[in-house]
Structure formats: structure tokens, C-alpha cells
Amino acid sequence: MLEEVKYCKNIIKCKFHKPLKINKIDEGNFKQAKECHICGEKYNETDRRVRDHCHETGKYPGSAHGKCNLNFQLTSKLPVIFHYLKGYDSHFIVQQIGKIVKK
């Protein structure tokens, strides 16, 4: 199972870390943007605007609030589902597996 975790993390690292690809037109659109492309709310003077981008392709979809961009990102967590674990002890087994993986 630990080998599977390593394999999946490697795939995520290789496939989902493309740098931002932005051209002059997109940069102009970023500077003129009045609202976040993720939540649709208008910017105010205290908002931190960022250049959102797809981590798989590197494409720039639009300007975003810093918080919206962070909440919208891909996660490196991989859900694992066990079937047919009976009893209360299975809860402790799954917790220990999580601790081992973090190390």
C-alpha cells in the first residue's frame, strides 16, 4: 500500500505542476479585471488579486481572489475506502495507516 502511495504522489507531482503560461493579452485582462473568475464577486481595494492557472495545462483562466485561488486548488490527498471492515477496531487500524503514510 505504501508503494501505491508513492506511485500516486509521483504521478501528481509530474502531471499537476505546470507553470503559468500567460501572454500579453491575458496580462492586460488580469490588470483590468474587476471581479474574481471563481466566485464572481467584485474586487475591493483590500483584496489580493492573483493570476489563477490550471496546474495540469498551465493555462490562465482569469484573475482571482487569493483566498478563492487557494481554496480552488487541487489537493494531494487521495481518499482510500475499505470495505467489509467489521467492528470498532477497524477505526484504529485506518488511523495508524494514515500516521505511517505521513512519516
Number of C-alpha atoms within 10 A of each C-alpha: 8 10 8 9 13 12 12 15 15 12 11 15 12 11 12 16 13 15 13 16 12 15 11 8 8 17 15 10 13 21 11 10 16 16 18 20 17 16 11 11 12 13 15 10 5 6 12 11 21 16 18 25 21 17 16 15 14 16 17 18 15 18 24 28 23 16 12 16 19 11 11 11 12 12 8 11 9 9 5 7 6 7 5 6 11 8 7 8 9 13 11 10 11 14 10 12 12 12 9 9 11 7 5
